[in-house]
Amino acid sequence: MHFNSHFALAASLISSALASPVDVNSKRAVSIADIKGKKTFSIQQVLAKKQQMQAPALSMMKTYAKFSASPPTQLKAAAAAIQAGTVQATPENYDMSYLCPVSVGGQTLNLNFDSGSADLWVYSTLQPSSQQSGHSVYDPSKSSNSQLLVGNTWSIKYGDGSTASGNVYADKVVVGSVTATSQAVEAATSVSSSFLADVNNDGLVGLSFSNINTVSPNQQKTFFDTVKSSLALPLWTANLKKGAPGSYDFGYIDSSKYSGKITYVSVNSASGFWQFTADGYQVGSSSTVSSSFTAIADTGTSLMYLPSSSVTAYWAQVTGSGYDSNQGGYTFPCSSALPDFNVVVGGNKFTVPGSYMNYAQISYTTCFGGLQQNTGLSFSILGDIFLKSQFMVFSEVGGQATLGFAAPYNGTTGEGDGDEWECED
């Protein structure tokens, strides 16, 4: 194999992909590690040790808070009723939570990879002991590399009043086989009760753009921005799955994980998010609706939030479904057959199977929909309901931010050529 020519071809194909879809067969060479001393790696998710599912209304409120958006009145009322104990709070059946182990200052934490934020923040020994309960925590005093960034702090303040804040350290962070020797680690000193309610993870790795990092006065780089120059290609991919652990690959595209062609679209990185324009949608086998909308791809959001016209069109095809003010969203009989939903991007359709649209069972007979209205949000969100049905490429090849969409390979997959790091308990 002529290594350099294949690598150059792969890079040029990605950078030119806005003009036409990319033939994946021509990019196999990208998945060879150590191109001129640069690295690739793959990290497999693991099942979170604690599985605690919030009521859908509370999960939706968290999304609105994350983006400082005003939730619909009925959603706020539904969340308040759940918190008051008048509505069932915990769904009975739902997809499991999966995380990735990350070494922070030599200490392993299970973190959530979040393409909708730009902070690497972790639970730490700086918090009151009551807030540390149930979490693995970062102890900067146990790291020989930690250095306090004096005068710098971080603070996340959501629209619902929830907060998380703390001090900032430079420390060694290892994900897979790639090390950031001086990565900004935001160590929590205090988090509000809404964060404490999420016992599934020990913090998160923000993978959006560094221009929305919350460290002040000196804004810090994301982990990806820190390490991307050491990678074979400045990109990462998400191959998330429903009911099973998925994987993230950095620096290469593993052609064994998808089929067909990758369709690339330009990203408005100035927004700080992986924001793009979708062309329209299709419900089941009905006619495609050409109605563009702005959306972000967010691995840190569970549901899909789309314009009301597409949401009402979808649930109109499901007998017995409707907006349930007690739950703050669309529900349906669990026995109902759900149609597929297609999102049109770059002139191609990307399918969310109907079965994925069942987010959670909230009673013996009623389920909560994975597709909800984006009322009050300034954009649509393609969260995990969508992302678990696709193979996604988050690329900055050629200095241009693009998103790639492809159908996941559903057969028996081969091993990638990059370093494979399996996450274990």
N, C-alpha and C positions, 0 to 999 in steps of 0.2 A: 504493500500500500504506500502511495506517495503522500506522505503525511502533510507536508506544508501546503501542497496544492489543494488538498481536500479541505484543510482548515480554512484557507483563504476563500475557497468556494463557498463553504458553509457560512462564513461571516458575510460575504457579499450577498448571498441569498437572503439572509435575514434582513439586511439593511435595505434591500430592494423589494422587500415583500409587500410594501404598501401598494405596489402597482398590481400585484397578482398573488394568488395563493402559492405557497411554497410546496414543492414536491418533497415529501419527507424522505423518500428513498435516496435523495442526493445529499442528505445530511448525516448519514451514519458515522462518518469520520469524526464528527464533533464529539462523540462520546468516548474518545480515547483520552486517558488522563495524562497529565504532565506535558502539555504542549509547550515546548521550549521552557520547561521548568515551572509552568503554571499548572493549576490544579483544578480538578473537578471532584465533586463528592455527592453522595446521596445519603439522605437521612430518612429513616423509616419511623413513622409514628408508632406510639405505644398506647395501649388502653390506659386511660386515667385511672389511678388507683381508687379514687372516690368518684362515684357517679351520682351527681345530684342535679336533677333537671328542674329548672324554674318553670312556673306556669308560662304559657306562651305570651300572655299579656305582659308579664314582667320582663321576659326576654325582649319583647318589642320595645318596652320602655327604655331598656338599657341601650338599644340601638339608637333611639331618638336622642337619648342623653349623650351618647358618644359623639354624635354629630351636631350637638347643641341645637336641635330642632324641636319645635313645639309639637307634641303629640296631639292627635285628635281628642276631642273632649270625651268621647265614649271610651277610648282606650285608657285615658287617665282614670275614668270612673271604674272601669273593669279592674285595673291594677289596684286601685284603692280598696275595692271590695275583696279582692284576693288577699291583700295584706291585712285586712280586717278580719279575715277568716270566714267570710260569708260565701265564698266561692271556692271550689276545690282548687288547691294550689299546685299539686304535683302531678304531671301527666303519668299515665300508667305504662305506656310504651313509647319509646323514642329512640333515635339513633344515639349510639354511645359517643362519649367524648374521647378524643385522641389527642395526645400531646407529643412533643419531642424533647428528649433530654439534651440539655446544653450545659457544658462545663463553664462555670463563672468563677473565676479565681480558684480553680481546682475543686469546686464544689458543684455537684450535679443537681440541677433543678429541672423540673418538667415544665416547659414553657409552651405557650401558645404562639404560633407564627401568625402574625396579623398584618395583612397587606393594607389595612385601613388605618394604621397609626405609624408613628415614626420614633417611638421611644422603646428602648430596651430597659424595662423596669422590672424589679424583682422584690419579692418579700424578703425582709432582712431582719437581722438581730437588733437593728435600730428601732424597731417597732415595739410597742408594749407586748409582753409575753402573750396576752390574751389574743392579740391579732396574729401571732405566729402559729397558733394552734392549728394542726392539720396540714401544715405546709412544710416543705423543705425550704430553708431560708439561707440567704447569702450573709456570711459573716466576713466583712472586709478585714477584720483583724487576723483571720486565719489564712489570708492570702499573702504570699511574699511579694506579689506584684501590685497590690492595690495602692493607689495614690489618690487621696482626697483632692478633688478639684475645688480648692478653697474659693468660697464666694459664689459658687454655682449651685443652683437648686433647680428642682423640677417640680412641676405642679400640673396635674390634670384636673380640670374643673368642668364637670358636665352640666348640661342645662337643667338637670333635675336636682342640682345641689350636691351631688356626690363628688367626692374629691379623693385624690391620692397625691402624696407629695413626699419629698425627701431630699437627700443629699446625692451628690454625683461623684463617682470614683472612676478613675481610669484603671482598667484591670484586664487580665487576659481572659478572653472568651473563645472557647473552642466549640465549633459546630461541625460534626463529622470529622473530617481530617484537616479542616482549615482553621487557622488560628488568627484572631485579631489580638495582637500583643498589647494594644492600648486602646481598648474599646470603652466608650462611655457607658457605665453601668449605673442606672438610676436606682439607688437603694431606698426603698420606702421607709419613712419614719412614722407615717400614719396613713391609714386608708379608712374611708367611711364604710358604714355598714353594708351598703350595696355591693362594694367590692368583696367584703368578707363573706357575703352570701354565696359567692362563687368559690367553692372549695376544690374545684377540679384542677386548678393550675397554680403554679408558684410565681406567675408573672407572664410577661409576653416579650416577644421579639418583634418590634415594629419593622415592617418591610415596605412601607410606603416611601415617600420622598423626604429627604432630610429637612426641607424647608418648612415642615410643620412640626419638627421636633420641639418639645416644650422646655428644654433646658434654657435657663436664663442666668446671667446675661450673655453667655457664650453658647449659642446653639451648637448641638453636637451632631455627628454623623450617625446614620443607621449602621447596623452591622454590615448590611450588604454594601453600602457605600464605602465602608472601611476596607472590605476585603476584595471588592470587585476587580481591582487592578491585578490581583494575584491569581484570578481565575482565568481559565482558558478562554471563556467568553463572558462578558458582563451581563449575565442573565441568570434567572432561576425559573424552575418549573414547578407546578403543583399538580400532582396526580392523586387527588383526594377521592375517597370511596365511601359509599353508603354501607354501613354495617361492617366495616373492615378498616384496618389501618391503611392509610395512604402513604405517600412519600413526597419529599421535596428534593429536587436535584439542583445543584448549583454549578454553574460554569459550563454546562453542556445540556444537550437535548437527547434524551434516550429514545431512539426511534422504536424500541420494543414496547413502549408504553402508549402509543397512539397509532391510529390508522388513517389512511386517506391523506389529506393535505392540511397544512397549518394555514389558517387565514389570519393575517396580521392587520391591525388597525392602529392608527396613531393615537397617542395618549396625551392628554393635556396635563403635563406634570406640574405646571404652575399652580394647579389646584392643590398639590400635595398628595393627591390620590392617583390611583391607576384609573383615570377617568377617560371615557371614550364615548362615541356616539353609536348607538344601535339603530338599525334601519327599520325595524318593525317586529312583528310577532305573528304566530299562527297557533290556533287552538285545535288540537287533534288534526283531522283531515279537512277542516274548513279552509276557506280562502285566506291567503296571507294578507295581513293588514300592513300597508306601508305607512308607518307613522313613527318617525325617528324620535328618540329620546336619549338624554344624557344619563350615563350610568357609571358606577364604579365597580370594580371587581374586588370584593372584600372577603378574605378568608376569616376575618374576625367577626362576621355577622352570619347568623344561622339561616335566616329566611331570605326570600326574594321580595323586594319592595319595588313595584312597578306602577306606572300610571294607572289611574282608576279604570280607564276604558278597557285596558287589556285584562285587568283583574276581574272586572264584572263580566267580560266576555268569556273568560275561562270558567268561572263558577256557574255561569248560566247553563253550561253544558253538563253540570253535575246535579242529578236529581236529589232534591232534599237539602241542598247546600244553601247557605245564606249568611249574611252578616249577623253575628251574634254579639249584641251589645254587652252581654254579661262576660264575654271572653275578649272583647276588643278586636275581633277579627272574623274572617270567614271560617265557618265550620261546615262539616258535612257528615252524613252517615258513614260510619267506618266500613260498611258493607258496599259502598258505592264504588263503581269502576271509574277511575280517574283518567281523563284523556291526557295525551302527551302535550307538552307545551314547547314550542319552538321560538327561540330568539334569533332574529336575523341580524347577522354581523358581517360586514364586508361583502354583502350579497349572498352569503351562505347561511343555511339554517343549522342551528345547534340545539339538539333535542334534550329536554328534561323529561325522562319517562314519567308517566302518570303516577307510578308507585312512589316516586320521590316526592310528590306533592303532598303526601301524608306526613306532616311534621310530627304530630304527637296525638296519641289517644287521650282524650280528656275525660271520658266517661266510658261506661260499658258499650255505648252505641255511637258516641260522637267523637269525631277526630278534628284536629285543628289543621288548617291548610298551610302549606309551605309558601304559598303565593299570597301576598297581602298588598294593600294600597300604599303608595308612598306619600300620602297626604301629610303635608307639613315638612317634608324633606326637600332639600333643594336639588336633589338628583335621585335617580333610581339606584338600587343596590342589588347586585347579583352576588348573593351570599352563598353559603355552603350548599343550599338546596340546588342551586345551579352548578356551582363549581365541582360538586361531587359527581356530576354527570359529564364532565369535560376534562380534557387535558389542556392545561393553561401554561403559556409562556409569558414571563414578565421580563422584557428585554430592554437593555440600554445599549445594544450594539450600535456602533457608529455615533454614539452620543445622542441617539434619538430614542426616546421612550416609545415602545410599542407593546401591544398585547397580542398574543397569539392564541387562537382557539382551534382545537382539533378534537375529533372523536376519540375517546379512550379506547385502547386495544383491550377487548374483552376476552380474548383467548388466553392460552398459556403463554405468559410472557417470559422472555429470556432475561438473562442477567445483563445489567448495564455494564459498560466498559469503565465507568468511573469507579472511584473507591466507594464501596458499599458499606454503610454503617447501619447496622440494625439496632433499633432502640429496644432495650430490654428492661424489664422491671428491676 
